[in-house]
Amino acid sequence: QKTVTETKQQVREQPVQQEKKFDDVEISAKFTDACWTKVEADGKTIFEGTIEKGKSYSWQSPNKIIITAGNAGAIDITHNGKSIGKLGKTGEVISKSFTRDKVEDVK
């Protein structure tokens, strides 16, 4: 019986470990090619430059992050723990706004 009880406890614990509440905006970016990138957090530029292929970066802000990419197909984005894939197409210049709940195009 102990073995069965222990197994049930482990199964119950797993979802609790996987769920994470995000009070802020958290972005992780993996670069599959070189890309000029600008990152703004709540209206202030916190990064601007060319990021090399193979690099990974993370940014966090209380309210909003805006990412502008000169090669949107080179960036795989994770937004508050959920992968949203590529920011856009290869060679495409795109700006996206990330809040806790939404991802929107910036015009």
Secondary structure, DSSP 8 states (H G I E B T S, - for coil): -HHHHHHHHHHHHHHHHH----SSEEEEEEESS-EEEEEEETTEEEEEEEE-TT-EEEEEESS-EEEEESSGGGEEEEETTEEEEESSSTT--EEEEE-SS-EEE--
